Structures are given as C-alpha cells and as structure tokens.
Amino acid sequence: MPEATRANEIWSIDFMSDSLSNGRPFRAFNVIDEFNREALDIEIDTSLPSLRIIRSLELIGSDRGFPRFIRSDNGPEFRSLQFRRFCCRNRIRHRRIEAGKPQQNSFIERFNRSYREDILDMYSFKNLSEARNLTLDWLIEYNYERGHESLGEKTPVEYVRSFLPFTPQNNSEGAKGKNCCLKEFV
C-alpha cells in the first residue's frame, strides 16, 4: 500500500484491551489518519462488534469524508460481511496486514503505545464513563497541544493545516477504479 500523501487518504484502525478496576474487561477501537497522525476516534466499550465499528467510521466519514484506504489487522470485526459491505458502499479499499506482522501497521501501533502509556497504564478506571472522559481529554491534547517529532514538532492539527485547503477524498470511481463489488473481498 502506498504512503499517505495527504489528509484523509489512509486511515489505520486497531483494537486495544484493558480492564476496569473491578476486573471487567473493555476494548478501545482506535482510528488515526496516517498522513498527520491525527487521532480521529477512540471508541470504548465492553463489546465492539462490526456494526459498532462501522457506526464509528460512518460518524467520522460524515464529518470529513471517507479515505481511499483503511489499513487493519485480520481481526474478525474487519473480516465480517458487514464491514466489507461498508467499505464497498463507501468505495474504500480495505488493506489487511499480514498475520503476525504488526509493523505493517506501524502508525497505529505507535499511537497505541502512546495511548497505553499515557492513559491505560496511568489510570485505574472505575467505570467506562471515566475511561471515555479521560480518553477524550487526552485526544484533545494529542491532536491540538502535543507536538510530534515525526511532524517537525507540530501537532497533528497544525501539520494538516499547513497543507490546506483540505478537500475530502472523492472515491466515486470505486475500488480498483470500477464499480465496487463484494467479489473483490471474498
């Protein structure tokens, strides 16, 4: 897959797991824009099936348009028929990394490490609301206040603004330049 050359071209997605102070497990679904490392969403809940993932991606896409590509691992949520249909409907080329090679999704893996060190390992959450609120505060800091070495010490938002005007992807040609068809995903 090519490297992102502009905002909203490639999104990387991944899951993380943690637990509340009472031992109840929860998951975080993370979405970043590879071009400027902007964290687009972290969805937190005890269960995050394909339809929840799709809803999160649709909310992001309704605000900024959909990417040309989504990069993920081979988790069952990303192999589901619903997820494949979502990608097809929105003309997104879904690219899965090879099993056992997380380095092929290095941008999200680096992001996951920051999120783990700054939030998940630093707090013992009493409930999901607390995890969500601390995560939201951290997302604001991450995107708007914290400079990133890989972006010349600019924040993700500052970096992308230096390339404005931003125009959402036009994916009207569909996957592989033709009408999208689920046969491509089978």
N, C-alpha and C positions, 0 to 999 in steps of 0.2 A: 504494500500500500504506500502511496506517496506521502511525503510530509505535508502538513498543513501549511499553506502559503497565505491564508487569510482567515479571518474570524469566521466561525460557523461552518467551516469546511469539514472538519473531523471532530466528532465527539468521542471520548473514551468513557466507558461505563464499567462499573465493577461493584461487587458487594464486599462488605466487611461485617464481622460479627463481634459482639461484645455481650455483656450481661449487666443487668441492674444489680444494685447492692443486695437484693434478696435472692440473687442467683438466676432470675428469669432471663433467658437469652433474648437478644434483639439483633436486628440486622440494620445496616445502613447501605443504601443504594446511592452510589456516588456518580456524578456526571460532570465531566470537565470538557472545555474546549481546548483542543491540543495546541492551537495557534498561540494563544496568550495565557494558557494555563488557568483560565478563569473557571472557578467552581460554579457550575450552573445550578446544581441542586444536590442536596443530601436528603434523601427520604429515609425516615427512621420508623420502624415498626417491628412487631414480633413476627409478622409474616408479610413477605413482599412477593406475591406471585406475579406472573407475567402481566396480568391486567393492571395491577398497581404500577408496575414499571412503565407500561405503556401510557397510563394516565399521567405519570410524572413527565415523561418525554413529550407528550402532547401539550402539556402546560408550558413547557419550555419553548416548544416549537411554535405555539400560538403567539408567543411574545417576540421571538427573534427569527422565526423561520426554521426549517429543518436543515440538518447538514447533508452533505453529499455522502458521507461515510459515517458509520458508527463502528467503533472497534471494541470488542469484548472478548472474554474468555468463552469457554464452551459450556457454561452453566445451563441447567435445564430451562431456566426462565428465558434464556436467549435462543434456545433451540425450539421453543414452542411454536405451534402453528399461529397463535395469536400474534406473537412477536414478529414472525416472518410476514404476516399479513400487514401489520403496522408498517414495517419497513417498505414493503411493496406499495402500499397505499400512498406513502409519503415520498416515494422514489429515493429511498435511502439504500445505499449499498452497505450491507452488513458484512463486516470482515471479522472473523473469529481468529484468534491467535492459535498457534499450535498448542496442544495439550502439554502441560508441564513447562511452558516457556513464557513465564510472566514478563520477562524482559521485552517481549514483543509488544507489550502494552505499558511501556516504561513511564509514560506521563501520568497515567492513573496510579501506577504503583508508587511513584514518588509522592503524589498527592496523598495517597492512602497512608503512607508513612508519616507525613506531616500531621494529618488528621489524627492518627493513632497517638503520636507523641504529644500533641498539643491538647487533645480533648479526651479521647477514650482512655488513655493511660493516666491522665491527670485527675480525673473525677470519678467518684463513685455515685452513680445516678440512682436516686430514689425511685424515679418513675420515668416514663417515656417523655412526658412533657418537659422535665428538667433536661433530659438529653437533647431534645429538639431545641429548646431555648438557648442552651449553651452552644450548640452547633450553629444556630442562626447568628449569634453574636460573633462566633469565630469566622463564619463565612464572610461577614461584612469586613472584618479585619483582614482576612486573607485576600479578598478581592480589591479592597479600597485603601488599605493602610500599610500593608506589608510589601516592601519591595522584594523582588525575586532576582537572584543573581543571574539566572538564565535570561532574564528580560532587561538586563542592564540596570538592575536595581529599581526598575519601575514596578508599580503594582500591575496586576492583570488589566485593570480598567484603564490605567494611564497608558499602558502599552498599546492596547487596541485603539484608543482614541488617537494615537499618533498615526494611525492608518485610515482615519475617517475620510470620506463618509463611508459608513458601514452599510452594505446592502445585503439583505438576506440572500441565501442561495436560491437560484432558480433551478429546480430539479425537474422541469417539465419534460425532459427527454426520457426520464425513467432510468431504471437500472440498465447499465451497459448500452445506453443510447437508444433504447427501444421501449416499447410498452412493457411495463413490469409484469412478470409472470411468476407464479409460485414454483414453476418447474425449476427455475434457477436455484431455489433453495432446498430442493428435495435431494 
